[in-house]
Amino acid sequence: MKVLFLINGLGAGGTERSLVELLPYALERGIEPLIAYRDRCDEGVESIVRALGVRLHRLPGRGRLGPVVALRRMLREERPDLVHTMIFDSDIRGRLAAAGLAIPVLTSLVNTSYEPVRLLDPHIRRSRLALARMLDGWTARHLTDHFHAVTEAVKHSAVRHLGLAPERITVVPRGRNAVRLGRPSPERRLRARRRFRLGEGERVIVTVGRQEFQKGQGYLLRAFAEVARERPEARLVLAGRRGNASDELDGLVAELGLAERVVFTGHLDDVEELLAAADLFVFPSLYEGMGGAAMEAMALALPIVASDLEALREMLEPGGNCLLVRPADAGALAAALRTMLADPDRMAAFGRRSLEIFEQHFTLDRVAGRMIDLFAAVAGGTAGAPAP
C-alpha cells in the first residue's frame, strides 16, 4: 500500500514528530510512504526522514493554487492508495487536489482550532478565522473520506465546529518512541544539569512549546515571579522556538525581574535531555489537541502542573500524576507550583505515576499498529464514506 503523507513542512512541531516516529512502523508493515510538503524549515525532522530512505517531494507553485495543481499532477503520476493530510493548509491542498481522482483522503485532526478561546489571540482576525472554518468545514464534509482525531476532545470539537458526523472520525492517540526518549536516572539527570548549567540543588521547572498565544507562557512567567520570591532555589526553563509571543515574553522577563531565574533554550532536537534535568513539568496552554510535550514529560517520570483542558484530562490523571488549574489564571498556577514544590514526596509519587501512564497508554508500540490499521481501512473503503 502506497500512502502519500501531506504536511505543511518538516519542522519541529508535535505533528511532525508524530509522523516521523510512525514511519519505521509503516515501513515494517509493508507501506510505501511518500511525503509531500510545501514549507522549508531550518529546524526539524527532515534529516531523520531522509535517513529512513523515505521519498520527499517539495511542492512547487506560487500562491495558493500553484501547490494544489502541482500536487494533483503528482497524485496522477504516483496513484497512491491513500492521501493522509495533516494541518490546515495541507488539509485544504490535499482535499482539493484529490477531488475526483478516486483516491481516498484521510485527515488527522490534531487541535481544537475553532474554539472561542482562539479569538482572544491578538494575532487572530475574527473574519479570517470564520473564513478558514467555512473552507475547512466544507472541504472536510464533501472531499474527505475519513478523519483521525488524536483525542475525544478534538473529535467533539470537530463535530461542533465543522459539522462532521461522529461516525466518520476514529480516535487514535499519539504515541512516542520510548527507546528514543530513554529512561530517567540520577546519572542522566546530573549530565543534563551540567549541560544546561543548572545547579544540582536547584528546583528546575520546565515547559516546552513554541512561543505562541496558545501555549500560555506569559501566565507561567507571572506565576513563576510569585514563586521565585519565596523560593530562591527555583529556576524556570522554557524550551521551544520563537514565535508571535516572543517579544511579549522577553518584555515580561524584564518587567518581572526574572532575567537571572528564567532560561530560554530555543528549539532543542533532543528536548528529552532537558526533561531529564527537570523536577517539575508545567503545561499552561490555553487550548490543546493532545499535548505531545506532556506525553514526553510523563516518559521521563515528571510530575505535572497543567491547564484544566478536556484534551489534557484524557491523557493525565488529576491527583495521580498532575495538578490541573484554570487556564489563563496566573494566581491559580502559582498556587499549584507552590503546592508541588513544598511536597517532594508527592512530586516523586506523581512522577512514578506519570511513567506508568506513559508505558500503559502512550508508547509508540501501543498506538502505531492502530494507526496503520486505520490507513488500510480507509484505503479499502471500510472506515466511512464521504458525505453526499
ZILIN-V14608 format. One record per residue. N is the residue number from 1. RES is the residue in one small letter. PSI is psi in whole degrees, -180 to 180 (NA if undefined). Layout:
# ZILIN-V14608
N RES PSI
N RES PSI
This chain:
# ZILIN-V14608
1 m 128
2 k 126
3 v 125
4 l 116
5 f 124
6 l 121
7 i 155
8 n -47
9 g 177
10 l 56
11 g -153
12 a 18
13 g 174
14 g -37
15 t -41
16 e -43
17 r -41
18 s -40
19 l -49
20 v -31
21 e -22
22 l -27
23 l -45
24 p -36
25 y -39
26 a -43
27 l -41
28 e -32
29 r 9
30 g 12
31 i 136
32 e 103
33 p 146
34 l 130
35 i 126
36 a 139
37 y 166
38 r -44
39 d 133
40 r 137
41 c 135
42 d -32
43 e 139
44 g -150
45 v 9
46 e -42
47 s -34
48 i -42
49 v -44
50 r -37
51 a -27
52 l -11
53 g 15
54 v 135
55 r 136
56 l 142
57 h 116
58 r 123
59 l 127
60 p -177
61 g 146
62 r 159
63 g -160
64 r -32
65 l -25
66 g -51
67 p -31
68 v -45
69 v -44
70 a -40
71 l -40
72 r -41
73 r -41
74 m -42
75 l -38
76 r -36
77 e -42
78 e -30
79 r 60
80 p 159
81 d -19
82 l 142
83 v 124
84 h 113
85 t 150
86 m 132
87 i 145
88 f -58
89 d -44
90 s -32
91 d -49
92 i -46
93 r -47
94 g -42
95 r -45
96 l -43
97 a -34
98 a -7
99 a 127
100 g 1
101 l 0
102 a 32
103 i 118
104 p 145
105 v 127
106 l 128
107 t 131
108 s 126
109 l 116
110 v -4
111 n 166
112 t 70
113 s -17
114 y 18
115 e 152
116 p -27
117 v -26
118 r -27
119 l -12
120 l -14
121 d 120
122 p -15
123 h 2
124 i 129
125 r 131
126 r -43
127 s -39
128 r -38
129 l -40
130 a -40
131 l -43
132 a -43
133 r -41
134 m -46
135 l -43
136 d -47
137 g -45
138 w -48
139 t -31
140 a -47
141 r -34
142 h -20
143 l 15
144 t 134
145 d -40
146 h 166
147 f 145
148 h 126
149 a 141
150 v -19
151 t 164
152 e -33
153 a -42
154 v -41
155 k -49
156 h -39
157 s -41
158 a -37
159 v -44
160 r -47
161 h -19
162 l -5
163 g 27
164 l 148
165 a 132
166 p -34
167 e -11
168 r 7
169 i 125
170 t 129
171 v 122
172 v 118
173 p 160
174 r 163
175 g 169
176 r 151
177 n 109
178 a -32
179 v -44
180 r -43
181 l -33
182 g -179
183 r 148
184 p 148
185 s 157
186 p -38
187 e -42
188 r -40
189 r -44
190 l -44
191 r -44
192 a -41
193 r -38
194 r -42
195 r -44
196 f 11
197 r 47
198 l 134
199 g 149
200 e -30
201 g -1
202 e 149
203 r 111
204 v 119
205 i 130
206 v 141
207 t 151
208 v 129
209 g 150
210 r 155
211 q 83
212 e 162
213 f -44
214 q -35
215 k -10
216 g 25
217 q -25
218 g -41
219 y -36
220 l -42
221 l -42
222 r -39
223 a -42
224 f -33
225 a -38
226 e -43
227 v -41
228 a -30
229 r -29
230 e -24
231 r 93
232 p -17
233 e -4
234 a 137
235 r 145
236 l 129
237 v 126
238 l 119
239 a 141
240 g 151
241 r 158
242 r 155
243 g -155
244 n -23
245 a 1
246 s -44
247 d -41
248 e -42
249 l -41
250 d -43
251 g -39
252 l -41
253 v -44
254 a -45
255 e -39
256 l -1
257 g 40
258 l 12
259 a -34
260 e -5
261 r -9
262 v 137
263 v 130
264 f 119
265 t -15
266 g -167
267 h 139
268 l 127
269 d -26
270 d 62
271 v -21
272 e -26
273 e -36
274 l -42
275 l -34
276 a -21
277 a -8
278 a 158
279 d -29
280 l 136
281 f 136
282 v 136
283 f 87
284 p 27
285 s 152
286 l -26
287 y 151
288 e 151
289 g -39
290 m -63
291 g 70
292 g -33
293 a -39
294 a -36
295 m -44
296 e -35
297 a -38
298 m -38
299 a -27
300 l 16
301 a 45
302 l 140
303 p 155
304 i 140
305 v 127
306 a 163
307 s 145
308 d 85
309 l 148
310 e -44
311 a -38
312 l -30
313 r -28
314 e -30
315 m -20
316 l 170
317 e 94
318 p 129
319 g -9
320 g -49
321 n 4
322 c 161
323 l 132
324 l 141
325 v 161
326 r 134
327 p 150
328 a 32
329 d 94
330 a -36
331 g -45
332 a -37
333 l -43
334 a -42
335 a -41
336 a -39
337 l -42
338 r -45
339 t -45
340 m -48
341 l -26
342 a -5
343 d 79
344 p -35
345 d -42
346 r -41
347 m -43
348 a -41
349 a -42
350 f -41
351 g -43
352 r -40
353 r -35
354 s -49
355 l -40
356 e -45
357 i -45
358 f -48
359 e -30
360 q -29
361 h -24
362 f 10
363 t 147
364 l -33
365 d -32
366 r -29
367 v -21
368 a -42
369 g -38
370 r -37
371 m -42
372 i -36
373 d -36
374 l -40
375 f -48
376 a -40
377 a -41
378 v -42
379 a -33
380 g -1
381 g 21
382 t 7
383 a 19
384 g 168
385 a 158
386 p 151
387 a 147
388 p NA
